[in-house]
Amino acid sequence: MTNHNTAARRRVRLLLVDDHPHGREGMRMIVEGDPLFEIVGEAASGEEALAMNERLAPEMILMDISMPGIGGLEATRRIKAASPEVKIVMVTVSDDITHLFEALRRGAQGYLLKNLTASSWLEYLSAVAVDEAPMSKGLAMRLLQEFASGGEEPPLARHEASGTTRPKSDAAETMGPGGMTAVGRPHFRAQLPARPPKSAALGTTPLTPRELEVLERVAHGESNREIAESFGISEHTVKNHLKHILQKLHLANRVQLTRYAYEQGYVNRRE
């Protein structure tokens, strides 16, 4: 059961995309019982996803990232080019940060690990449906570590340039504690979003004290609900704070906010 009010809203039209039947079945079992979502179709390839997107006009797509032929990343790019309003959530076994940033670069709104619990899936998808896409605390920590490393990311686009996907490593299938994989630490500086202005470094910031507190907690992977509970305010108020923060900083999402918070030193204020 999700925490969002589904009674007052129509159902979200959902398309499932995975080249493995059991993968689509797993997605279906998670979402089909939730009143917020209506499964309108299932695709077994990127090619089918492109055709079904045009024919069925889904509002949200769950897209497996690694498929033969047109892979999930390239399918996402093409679908977003044709239907920018569609919300796409990438689904994968790997928490490789390079995949996350490449998915965002292609236009995806979210990134889900296949080993998460059904309740975690539904909570996340419900958040995406209302334009809130929080990161897990583990992923937020990985992002902060990678920002500090300052490495360069090898481009992923070449793996799909000829309709082929990046090979899956055995390590990508080995899940560690908290859903983290045994994949080696990637570097991705080349694919990061554009840097925001370093106003804080100059001793000034357009953000209010409360907005700075919200920013700091976002950078540590807290959801809107967790932030609201911490400050004793409503989730609606938190969303308004986030909207104002994004507008003031000219940023687009929580990943960019996390990087901004790191570069300005805000994430070092909490243990």
C-alpha positions in Angstrom: 0.0 0.0 0.0 1.4 3.4 -0.9 1.4 6.5 1.2 -0.1 8.7 -1.5 -3.8 9.5 -1.8 -4.9 7.4 -4.7 -8.6 7.7 -4.2 -8.7 11.3 -5.6 -6.4 10.5 -8.6 -6.9 8.5 -11.8 -4.6 5.6 -12.3 -1.2 5.9 -13.9 -0.9 4.1 -17.2 2.2 1.9 -16.9 4.3 0.0 -19.5 6.6 -2.8 -18.4 9.8 -3.5 -20.5 12.1 -6.4 -19.9 13.5 -9.0 -22.3 13.1 -11.7 -19.6 9.6 -13.0 -19.0 10.3 -13.5 -15.3 11.5 -10.0 -15.1 8.2 -8.7 -16.5 6.4 -11.1 -14.2 8.2 -9.7 -11.2 7.4 -6.1 -12.1 3.7 -7.1 -12.7 3.4 -8.9 -9.4 4.6 -5.8 -7.6 2.5 -3.1 -9.2 -0.7 -4.9 -10.4 -2.3 -4.9 -6.9 -1.7 -1.2 -6.3 -4.7 1.1 -7.1 -2.4 3.9 -8.3 -1.2 1.9 -11.4 -2.8 0.4 -14.5 -0.6 -1.9 -16.6 -1.4 -1.1 -20.2 1.2 -3.3 -21.9 4.4 -5.4 -21.6 7.3 -5.2 -24.0 10.1 -7.8 -24.4 12.6 -5.5 -26.2 13.5 -1.9 -26.8 12.0 -2.1 -30.2 8.7 -3.3 -28.8 8.8 -0.5 -26.2 9.1 2.1 -28.9 6.1 0.8 -30.8 4.0 0.3 -27.6 4.8 3.8 -26.4 3.4 5.2 -29.6 0.4 2.9 -29.7 -0.6 2.8 -26.0 0.6 6.3 -24.8 1.7 5.2 -21.3 2.4 7.8 -18.6 5.2 5.8 -16.9 7.6 3.1 -18.2 9.6 0.6 -16.2 12.6 -0.1 -18.4 15.1 -2.8 -18.0 18.5 -1.3 -18.6 20.3 -4.2 -20.3 18.5 -5.8 -23.3 19.7 -7.2 -26.6 19.1 -5.0 -29.7 18.0 -1.6 -28.7 18.9 -1.5 -25.0 17.1 0.3 -22.2 19.3 3.4 -22.3 18.8 4.0 -26.1 15.1 3.1 -25.9 14.8 5.7 -23.2 16.5 8.4 -25.3 14.3 7.7 -28.3 11.1 7.5 -26.2 11.9 10.8 -24.4 12.6 12.5 -27.7 9.2 11.4 -29.1 7.2 11.7 -25.8 9.0 14.0 -23.3 6.1 13.8 -20.9 6.5 10.1 -20.3 8.2 9.2 -17.0 10.8 6.4 -17.3 12.3 4.5 -14.4 15.3 2.3 -15.2 15.3 -1.1 -13.6 18.6 -3.0 -13.1 20.6 -5.4 -10.9 23.5 -3.0 -10.8 24.1 0.0 -8.7 26.9 1.2 -11.0 26.9 5.0 -10.7 27.9 5.3 -14.4 24.5 3.6 -15.2 22.7 6.1 -13.0 24.2 9.1 -14.7 23.8 7.7 -18.2 20.1 7.0 -17.4 19.6 10.6 -16.2 21.4 11.9 -19.3 19.1 9.9 -21.5 16.1 11.4 -19.8 15.1 8.9 -17.1 13.3 10.1 -14.0 14.3 7.3 -11.7 16.5 4.2 -11.1 15.4 1.1 -9.3 17.4 -1.9 -8.2 15.7 -5.3 -8.8 16.5 -6.6 -5.4 14.5 -4.0 -3.5 11.4 -5.0 -1.6 8.0 -4.7 -3.2 7.1 -1.9 -0.7 10.2 0.0 -1.6 9.3 -0.3 -5.3 5.8 1.0 -4.7 6.9 3.8 -2.5 9.4 5.0 -5.1 7.1 4.6 -8.1 4.4 6.5 -6.3 6.9 9.3 -5.6 7.9 9.4 -9.3 4.2 9.6 -10.2 3.8 12.8 -8.3 7.2 14.3 -9.5 9.2 13.3 -6.4 12.1 10.9 -6.9 14.1 10.5 -3.8 17.5 8.7 -3.7 18.3 6.0 -1.2 20.7 6.9 1.5 23.1 4.3 0.2 23.0 5.8 -3.3 23.4 9.3 -1.9 26.5 8.2 -0.1 27.9 6.7 -3.2 27.3 9.9 -5.1 29.1 12.0 -2.5 32.0 9.6 -2.5 32.2 9.8 -6.3 32.0 13.6 -6.3 35.0 13.6 -3.9 37.0 11.3 -6.2 36.9 13.6 -9.2 37.5 10.9 -11.7 36.4 10.7 -15.3 33.7 8.5 -16.6 34.2 6.2 -19.6 31.4 6.9 -22.1 28.6 4.3 -22.2 27.0 5.5 -25.4 29.3 3.4 -27.6 27.8 0.2 -26.2 24.5 0.9 -27.9 25.7 2.8 -30.9 25.3 -0.3 -33.1 22.2 -1.7 -31.3 24.3 -3.6 -28.8 24.3 -3.4 -25.0 27.1 -3.2 -22.5 28.0 -6.8 -21.4 26.9 -7.8 -17.9 29.7 -8.8 -15.6 29.3 -11.6 -13.1 30.0 -9.0 -10.3 26.9 -7.1 -11.4 24.7 -10.1 -10.4 26.3 -10.4 -6.9 24.4 -8.2 -4.5 26.0 -7.1 -1.3 24.6 -5.7 1.9 21.8 -3.1 1.4 21.5 -3.9 -2.3 25.0 -2.8 -3.2 26.8 -4.8 -5.9 30.3 -6.0 -6.1 30.9 -3.9 -9.2 34.1 -1.8 -9.0 33.9 1.9 -8.2 33.2 3.8 -11.4 34.3 7.4 -12.4 31.8 9.7 -14.1 32.9 13.3 -13.9 32.6 13.7 -17.7 28.8 13.0 -17.6 27.9 15.1 -14.6 25.2 17.8 -15.0 26.4 21.4 -15.5 28.0 23.0 -12.4 25.7 25.4 -10.5 27.1 28.8 -9.6 29.4 28.7 -6.5 27.5 31.4 -4.6 28.2 29.8 -1.2 31.9 29.9 -1.9 31.7 33.6 -2.2 30.0 33.9 1.2 26.4 34.3 -0.2 23.6 32.0 -1.1 20.1 32.6 -2.5 18.7 30.0 -0.1 17.0 30.7 3.2 18.2 28.9 6.4 15.4 26.4 6.2 16.0 25.8 2.5 19.7 25.1 3.3 18.6 22.6 6.0 16.3 20.9 3.4 19.1 20.8 0.9 21.5 19.2 3.3 19.0 16.4 4.1 18.2 15.8 0.4 22.0 15.4 -0.1 22.0 12.7 2.6 19.2 10.7 0.8 16.2 11.6 3.0 12.8 11.4 1.4 10.2 14.2 1.6 8.4 12.3 4.3 11.6 11.9 6.4 12.4 15.6 6.0 8.8 16.6 6.9 9.0 14.4 10.1 12.4 15.8 11.1 11.1 19.4 10.9 7.5 18.8 12.0 6.1 20.2 8.8 3.9 18.7 6.0 5.3 16.9 2.9 3.6 19.6 0.9 5.7 22.3 2.6 8.8 20.2 1.9 7.9 20.0 -1.8 7.5 23.7 -1.9 10.9 24.2 -0.4 12.4 21.8 -3.0 10.7 23.6 -5.8 12.1 27.0 -4.6 15.5 25.5 -4.1 15.6 24.1 -7.6 14.4 27.3 -9.1 16.9 29.5 -7.2 19.8 27.3 -8.1 18.7 26.6 -11.7 19.0 22.9 -11.1 16.8 20.0 -12.3 16.8 17.1 -9.8 18.1 15.7 -6.5 21.3 14.4 -8.0 22.3 17.9 -9.1 21.3 19.2 -5.6 23.5 16.5 -4.0 26.5 17.7 -6.1 25.8 21.3 -5.3 25.6 20.6 -1.5 28.9 18.7 -1.7 30.7 21.4 -3.7 29.5 24.1 -1.3 30.4 22.1 1.8 26.9 21.8 3.2 27.0 18.0 3.5 29.9 18.1 6.0 27.8 19.8 8.6 26.2 16.5 9.8 27.7 13.3 11.1 
